[in-house]
Amino acid sequence: MRIVSEPLTFDADEPLPLTGERTAPDIPDERYWFVRHAVAYRWVLDRARDARVLDAGCGEGYGAAMLAEPARSVIACDLESPVLARAQRRYPIAGVVGNLVSIPLRSRSLDLVVSMQTIEHLHSPVDFLAECARILDPSGALVVTTPNRLTFSPDGIVRNPFHTFEFAPSDLQAALERSFVVEQILGVFHGPKIRWWERRHRESITERLIREPVPAWSDTFRRFIHELDEDDFTISDASLDRSLDLVAVARPRGDTAPVR
């Protein structure tokens, strides 16, 4: 779910290009990345029950649509108006165009802010987190996911040209603690089916997807990717440094969020 300041590099009304940055449920070859994103949305559904929710960096809108089922209300926010319009044509969601370091919503007006795979794209993630603290009710919560730098870019070089910052667990904790009390940091991991594939082939499925272009996939590998679902990933606090993505839950500190 990319949210950046440069102009769109594709026509929002055309089929989605396979960059890995915007993924959607109806692109079979992107199924691994979609499910890896969607499992975190599914995990947060219980927290969204009867809540006033913001999906910050909504991208294609499927996450906001998932949250809308249990929530009292959901607002989807994206910087790019054509992308937000595309999401609203597909899903019955309320939306607002806005920069995530200056969100056009009232202070203390939300119970839950969800931001999935977005913070790593922002030029000022600390300002974004402070803005999340401002718009949250003091009893509210923030849920953020982001790739784990320790496994996504293990050599220390940011490998995704769309990423501005990448976070290890300690980095994310430190950034959050400027405006929040961190409740927990968990990790997204491969489930048994994917781990079985990795043992059998003696390679990381993520590395293969990054390395091997779609036209080079074997029919067997393509079927395997197309059949993945949310149950093929797990979220836990075990071996956090080896997780694929980080899932942080935090609550406003109450002494850092200006009211406006």
C-alpha positions as a Markdown table, in Angstrom:
| # | Residue | x | y | z |
|---|---|---|---|---|
| 1 | Met | 0.0 | 0.0 | 0.0 |
| 2 | Arg | 2.2 | 2.7 | -1.3 |
| 3 | Ile | 1.7 | 6.3 | -0.3 |
| 4 | Val | 4.3 | 8.7 | -1.6 |
| 5 | Ser | 4.4 | 12.3 | -2.8 |
| 6 | Glu | 5.4 | 11.9 | -6.4 |
| 7 | Pro | 2.7 | 11.7 | -9.2 |
| 8 | Leu | 1.1 | 8.4 | -10.1 |
| 9 | Thr | 3.3 | 6.3 | -12.3 |
| 10 | Phe | 0.3 | 4.4 | -13.7 |
| 11 | Asp | -3.3 | 5.1 | -14.8 |
| 12 | Ala | -5.5 | 4.3 | -11.8 |
| 13 | Asp | -8.2 | 3.1 | -14.2 |
| 14 | Glu | -5.9 | 0.6 | -15.9 |
| 15 | Pro | -5.1 | -2.9 | -14.7 |
| 16 | Leu | -2.7 | -2.9 | -11.7 |
| 17 | Pro | 1.0 | -3.3 | -12.7 |
| 18 | Leu | 2.8 | -6.0 | -10.8 |
| 19 | Thr | 5.2 | -4.0 | -8.8 |
| 20 | Gly | 4.5 | -5.6 | -5.4 |
| 21 | Glu | 3.7 | -2.2 | -4.0 |
| 22 | Arg | -0.1 | -2.2 | -4.6 |
| 23 | Thr | -1.6 | -5.6 | -4.5 |
| 24 | Ala | -5.2 | -6.7 | -4.7 |
| 25 | Pro | -7.3 | -9.9 | -4.2 |
| 26 | Asp | -7.9 | -10.5 | -7.8 |
| 27 | Ile | -4.3 | -10.8 | -9.1 |
| 28 | Pro | -3.4 | -14.5 | -8.8 |
| 29 | Asp | 0.4 | -13.9 | -9.5 |
| 30 | Glu | 0.5 | -11.4 | -6.6 |
| 31 | Arg | -1.3 | -13.8 | -4.3 |
| 32 | Tyr | 1.6 | -14.3 | -1.9 |
| 33 | Trp | 2.0 | -10.6 | -1.3 |
| 34 | Phe | -1.7 | -10.0 | -1.0 |
| 35 | Val | -2.3 | -12.7 | 1.5 |
| 36 | Arg | 0.8 | -11.6 | 3.5 |
| 37 | His | -0.9 | -8.1 | 3.8 |
| 38 | Ala | -4.4 | -9.4 | 4.3 |
| 39 | Val | -3.5 | -11.6 | 7.2 |
| 40 | Ala | -2.7 | -8.6 | 9.3 |
| 41 | Tyr | -6.1 | -7.0 | 8.5 |
| 42 | Arg | -7.8 | -10.2 | 9.5 |
| 43 | Trp | -5.9 | -10.2 | 12.8 |
| 44 | Val | -7.0 | -6.7 | 13.7 |
| 45 | Leu | -10.7 | -7.2 | 13.0 |
| 46 | Asp | -11.6 | -7.9 | 16.6 |
| 47 | Arg | -10.0 | -4.6 | 17.7 |
| 48 | Ala | -12.1 | -2.8 | 15.0 |
| 49 | Arg | -15.4 | -4.1 | 16.4 |
| 50 | Asp | -17.8 | -1.1 | 17.0 |
| 51 | Ala | -14.8 | 1.3 | 16.6 |
| 52 | Arg | -14.3 | 4.5 | 14.6 |
| 53 | Val | -11.4 | 3.4 | 12.3 |
| 54 | Leu | -9.0 | 5.1 | 10.0 |
| 55 | Asp | -7.1 | 3.0 | 7.4 |
| 56 | Ala | -4.1 | 5.3 | 6.8 |
| 57 | Gly | -2.6 | 4.6 | 3.4 |
| 58 | Cys | -5.5 | 2.5 | 2.2 |
| 59 | Gly | -4.2 | 1.8 | -1.3 |
| 60 | Glu | -6.5 | -0.5 | -3.2 |
| 61 | Gly | -9.1 | -0.3 | -0.4 |
| 62 | Tyr | -9.6 | -4.0 | 0.3 |
| 63 | Gly | -8.3 | -3.6 | 3.9 |
| 64 | Ala | -10.7 | -0.8 | 4.6 |
| 65 | Ala | -13.5 | -2.9 | 3.3 |
| 66 | Met | -12.5 | -5.8 | 5.6 |
| 67 | Leu | -12.5 | -3.4 | 8.6 |
| 68 | Ala | -15.9 | -2.0 | 7.7 |
| 69 | Glu | -17.6 | -5.2 | 8.5 |
| 70 | Pro | -17.1 | -5.1 | 12.3 |
| 71 | Ala | -16.4 | -1.4 | 12.7 |
| 72 | Arg | -18.8 | 1.3 | 13.6 |
| 73 | Ser | -17.3 | 3.5 | 10.8 |
| 74 | Val | -14.2 | 3.4 | 8.6 |
| 75 | Ile | -12.5 | 6.2 | 6.8 |
| 76 | Ala | -9.9 | 5.2 | 4.1 |
| 77 | Cys | -7.1 | 7.8 | 3.5 |
| 78 | Asp | -4.6 | 8.0 | 0.7 |
| 79 | Leu | -2.5 | 10.8 | -0.7 |
| 80 | Glu | -3.4 | 10.0 | -4.3 |
| 81 | Ser | -6.9 | 11.0 | -5.2 |
| 82 | Pro | -7.2 | 8.7 | -8.3 |
| 83 | Val | -6.2 | 5.7 | -6.2 |
| 84 | Leu | -8.8 | 6.6 | -3.5 |
| 85 | Ala | -11.4 | 7.1 | -6.2 |
| 86 | Arg | -10.5 | 3.7 | -7.6 |
| 87 | Ala | -10.9 | 2.1 | -4.2 |
| 88 | Gln | -14.3 | 3.7 | -3.7 |
| 89 | Arg | -15.5 | 2.5 | -7.0 |
| 90 | Arg | -14.7 | -1.0 | -6.0 |
| 91 | Tyr | -15.8 | -0.9 | -2.3 |
| 92 | Pro | -18.5 | 1.0 | -0.4 |
| 93 | Ile | -16.1 | 2.9 | 1.8 |
| 94 | Ala | -15.8 | 6.5 | 3.0 |
| 95 | Gly | -12.6 | 8.2 | 2.0 |
| 96 | Val | -10.5 | 11.3 | 2.5 |
| 97 | Val | -7.5 | 12.4 | 0.4 |
| 98 | Gly | -4.7 | 13.5 | 2.7 |
| 99 | Asn | -1.0 | 13.6 | 3.5 |
| 100 | Leu | -0.4 | 11.2 | 6.4 |
| 101 | Val | 1.7 | 13.8 | 8.3 |
| 102 | Ser | -1.3 | 16.2 | 8.3 |
| 103 | Ile | -4.4 | 14.0 | 8.3 |
| 104 | Pro | -7.6 | 16.1 | 7.7 |
| 105 | Leu | -9.5 | 14.7 | 10.7 |
| 106 | Arg | -10.4 | 16.2 | 14.1 |
| 107 | Ser | -8.2 | 15.5 | 17.1 |
| 108 | Arg | -9.3 | 12.6 | 19.3 |
| 109 | Ser | -12.0 | 11.6 | 16.8 |
| 110 | Leu | -11.0 | 7.9 | 16.3 |
| 111 | Asp | -10.8 | 4.7 | 18.3 |
| 112 | Leu | -8.4 | 2.8 | 16.0 |
| 113 | Val | -5.9 | 3.8 | 13.4 |
| 114 | Val | -4.7 | 1.0 | 11.1 |
| 115 | Ser | -1.7 | 1.5 | 8.8 |
| 116 | Met | -0.5 | -1.5 | 6.9 |
| 117 | Gln | 2.8 | -1.6 | 5.0 |
| 118 | Thr | 2.9 | 2.2 | 4.7 |
| 119 | Ile | 5.2 | 3.7 | 7.3 |
| 120 | Glu | 8.3 | 2.4 | 5.4 |
| 121 | His | 7.3 | 4.7 | 2.4 |
| 122 | Leu | 7.0 | 7.9 | 4.4 |
| 123 | His | 9.6 | 10.7 | 4.5 |
| 124 | Ser | 8.8 | 11.5 | 8.1 |
| 125 | Pro | 7.5 | 8.4 | 9.9 |
| 126 | Val | 7.9 | 10.1 | 13.4 |
| 127 | Asp | 5.6 | 13.0 | 12.3 |
| 128 | Phe | 3.1 | 10.4 | 11.0 |
| 129 | Leu | 3.1 | 8.6 | 14.3 |
| 130 | Ala | 2.6 | 11.9 | 16.1 |
| 131 | Glu | -0.4 | 12.7 | 13.9 |
| 132 | Cys | -1.9 | 9.3 | 14.6 |
| 133 | Ala | -1.6 | 10.1 | 18.3 |
| 134 | Arg | -3.4 | 13.4 | 17.7 |
| 135 | Ile | -6.4 | 11.9 | 16.0 |
| 136 | Leu | -6.8 | 9.0 | 18.4 |
| 137 | Asp | -9.0 | 9.1 | 21.4 |
| 138 | Pro | -6.8 | 8.7 | 24.5 |
| 139 | Ser | -8.3 | 5.2 | 25.0 |
| 140 | Gly | -7.7 | 4.3 | 21.3 |
| 141 | Ala | -5.0 | 2.2 | 19.6 |
| 142 | Leu | -2.7 | 2.3 | 16.6 |
| 143 | Val | -1.9 | -0.9 | 14.7 |
| 144 | Val | 1.1 | -0.6 | 12.3 |
| 145 | Thr | 2.7 | -3.2 | 10.1 |
| 146 | Thr | 5.9 | -2.9 | 8.1 |
| 147 | Pro | 8.5 | -5.3 | 6.6 |
| 148 | Asn | 11.1 | -6.4 | 9.1 |
| 149 | Arg | 14.4 | -4.9 | 8.0 |
| 150 | Leu | 16.4 | -7.8 | 9.5 |
| 151 | Thr | 14.9 | -10.3 | 7.1 |
| 152 | Phe | 13.7 | -8.1 | 4.2 |
| 153 | Ser | 17.1 | -6.3 | 3.8 |
| 154 | Pro | 19.4 | -8.5 | 5.8 |
| 155 | Asp | 22.6 | -7.0 | 4.3 |
| 156 | Gly | 21.6 | -3.5 | 5.5 |
| 157 | Ile | 21.0 | -2.2 | 2.0 |
| 158 | Val | 17.4 | -1.1 | 1.3 |
| 159 | Arg | 16.4 | -3.3 | -1.6 |
| 160 | Asn | 13.0 | -1.9 | -2.4 |
| 161 | Pro | 13.3 | 1.4 | -4.2 |
| 162 | Phe | 10.0 | 2.6 | -2.9 |
| 163 | His | 11.0 | 2.3 | 0.7 |
| 164 | Thr | 12.4 | 5.4 | 2.5 |
| 165 | Phe | 12.9 | 3.7 | 5.9 |
| 166 | Glu | 13.0 | 0.1 | 7.0 |
| 167 | Phe | 12.5 | -0.9 | 10.6 |
| 168 | Ala | 14.0 | -3.6 | 12.8 |
| 169 | Pro | 11.8 | -4.4 | 15.9 |
| 170 | Ser | 13.9 | -2.0 | 18.1 |
| 171 | Asp | 13.7 | 0.8 | 15.5 |
| 172 | Leu | 9.9 | 0.5 | 15.3 |
| 173 | Gln | 9.6 | 0.5 | 19.1 |
| 174 | Ala | 11.8 | 3.6 | 19.4 |
| 175 | Ala | 9.8 | 5.5 | 16.8 |
| 176 | Leu | 6.5 | 4.6 | 18.4 |
| 177 | Glu | 7.6 | 5.5 | 21.9 |
| 178 | Arg | 7.9 | 9.2 | 21.0 |
| 179 | Ser | 4.1 | 9.4 | 20.9 |
| 180 | Phe | 2.8 | 6.1 | 22.2 |
| 181 | Val | 3.1 | 3.4 | 24.8 |
| 182 | Val | 3.9 | 0.2 | 22.9 |
| 183 | Glu | 1.5 | -2.6 | 23.9 |
| 184 | Gln | 3.1 | -5.3 | 21.8 |
| 185 | Ile | 5.2 | -6.0 | 18.8 |
| 186 | Leu | 4.5 | -9.2 | 17.0 |
| 187 | Gly | 5.7 | -10.8 | 13.8 |
| 188 | Val | 4.2 | -12.3 | 10.6 |
| 189 | Phe | 5.6 | -15.7 | 9.8 |
| 190 | His | 5.1 | -18.4 | 7.2 |
| 191 | Gly | 2.7 | -21.1 | 8.2 |
| 192 | Pro | 3.3 | -24.9 | 7.9 |
| 193 | Lys | 2.5 | -25.1 | 4.2 |
| 194 | Ile | 5.0 | -22.5 | 3.1 |
| 195 | Arg | 7.6 | -23.8 | 5.5 |
| 196 | Trp | 7.2 | -27.2 | 4.0 |
| 197 | Trp | 7.8 | -25.8 | 0.5 |
| 198 | Glu | 10.9 | -24.0 | 1.7 |
| 199 | Arg | 12.3 | -27.1 | 3.3 |
| 200 | Arg | 11.6 | -29.2 | 0.2 |
| 201 | His | 13.2 | -26.6 | -2.1 |
| 202 | Arg | 15.9 | -25.5 | 0.3 |
| 203 | Glu | 15.2 | -21.8 | -0.4 |
| 204 | Ser | 13.2 | -18.9 | 0.8 |
| 205 | Ile | 10.0 | -18.5 | -1.1 |
| 206 | Thr | 10.2 | -14.7 | -0.6 |
| 207 | Glu | 13.7 | -14.6 | -2.1 |
| 208 | Arg | 12.5 | -16.7 | -5.1 |
| 209 | Leu | 9.6 | -14.3 | -5.7 |
| 210 | Ile | 11.9 | -11.3 | -5.6 |
| 211 | Arg | 14.5 | -13.0 | -7.8 |
| 212 | Glu | 12.4 | -14.8 | -10.4 |
| 213 | Pro | 10.1 | -12.9 | -12.8 |
| 214 | Val | 6.6 | -14.2 | -13.2 |
| 215 | Pro | 7.0 | -15.4 | -16.8 |
| 216 | Ala | 9.8 | -17.8 | -15.6 |
| 217 | Trp | 7.7 | -19.5 | -13.0 |
| 218 | Ser | 7.0 | -23.2 | -13.5 |
| 219 | Asp | 3.4 | -24.3 | -13.6 |
| 220 | Thr | 3.8 | -26.1 | -10.3 |
| 221 | Phe | 5.1 | -23.0 | -8.6 |
| 222 | Arg | 2.4 | -20.8 | -10.1 |
| 223 | Arg | -0.3 | -23.1 | -8.8 |
| 224 | Phe | 1.3 | -23.1 | -5.3 |
| 225 | Ile | 1.2 | -19.3 | -5.2 |
| 226 | His | -2.3 | -19.0 | -6.6 |
| 227 | Glu | -3.6 | -21.4 | -3.8 |
| 228 | Leu | -2.2 | -19.5 | -0.8 |
| 229 | Asp | -4.6 | -18.0 | 1.7 |
| 230 | Glu | -4.4 | -16.2 | 5.1 |
| 231 | Asp | -4.2 | -19.5 | 7.0 |
| 232 | Asp | -0.7 | -20.0 | 5.4 |
| 233 | Phe | 0.7 | -17.2 | 7.5 |
| 234 | Thr | 0.7 | -16.8 | 11.3 |
| 235 | Ile | 1.2 | -13.9 | 13.7 |
| 236 | Ser | 3.0 | -14.4 | 17.0 |
| 237 | Asp | 5.7 | -12.9 | 19.2 |
| 238 | Ala | 8.1 | -15.9 | 18.8 |
| 239 | Ser | 11.5 | -15.3 | 17.3 |
| 240 | Leu | 10.6 | -11.7 | 16.4 |
| 241 | Asp | 14.0 | -10.9 | 14.7 |
| 242 | Arg | 13.2 | -13.7 | 12.2 |
| 243 | Ser | 9.7 | -12.5 | 11.3 |
| 244 | Leu | 8.7 | -11.4 | 7.8 |
| 245 | Asp | 6.8 | -8.3 | 8.9 |
| 246 | Leu | 6.3 | -6.5 | 12.2 |
| 247 | Val | 2.9 | -5.9 | 13.7 |
| 248 | Ala | 2.9 | -3.2 | 16.4 |
| 249 | Val | 0.1 | -2.2 | 18.7 |
| 250 | Ala | 0.4 | 1.0 | 20.7 |
| 251 | Arg | -1.7 | 3.4 | 22.7 |
| 252 | Pro | -1.4 | 7.2 | 22.8 |
| 253 | Arg | 0.8 | 8.5 | 25.6 |
| 254 | Gly | -1.6 | 11.4 | 26.2 |
| 255 | Asp | 1.2 | 14.0 | 26.8 |
| 256 | Thr | 2.4 | 14.5 | 23.2 |
| 257 | Ala | -0.7 | 14.9 | 21.0 |
| 258 | Pro | -1.7 | 18.5 | 20.3 |
| 259 | Val | -5.5 | 19.1 | 19.9 |
| 260 | Arg | -6.7 | 20.9 | 16.8 |
